[in-house]
Amino acid sequence: MTAQVRGLLAIGAASALGSAQAGWWAVPAVAAVSAIAARGTARPWLIGAATTLGWLLLLSWDALRGPVGDVARLVGAIVPVGAGGMVLLTLGFAFALGWSVTRVVNGLWPAR
C-alpha cells in the first residue's frame, strides 16, 4: 500500500470519526489540516474523495445499526429526490466540503 493510499484512508477515517463525534464541520477541518500538511500540493479531488469515503463508511455503519433506509425515504420524500438521491446528495456534500476547502488552502499556501 502506497503512502498516498494510506493518507487517503487516514483522511477518510478522520472524516468519519470526526463527523461521528463533532458533526459535519469536522470534514472541512480534516480537509484543511490535510491540505496544510501537504504544503500546497494537495489534490482537491483526492481529498474530496477521501472525505466522501469517510461519510460512506459512516453511513454504512449507521445502516447496520439503525433505520437509515427509512430516514432516507422520509427525507427523500420531503426533498423530492428519493432515498437514493438523498444518499448521493449526502455523499456529494462531503465531497464538496473536502474539495472546496482544499482548493482554498492550496490558494492560501501555494507550493514552494
Beta strands, then each sheet from edge to edge (+ up, - down):
end
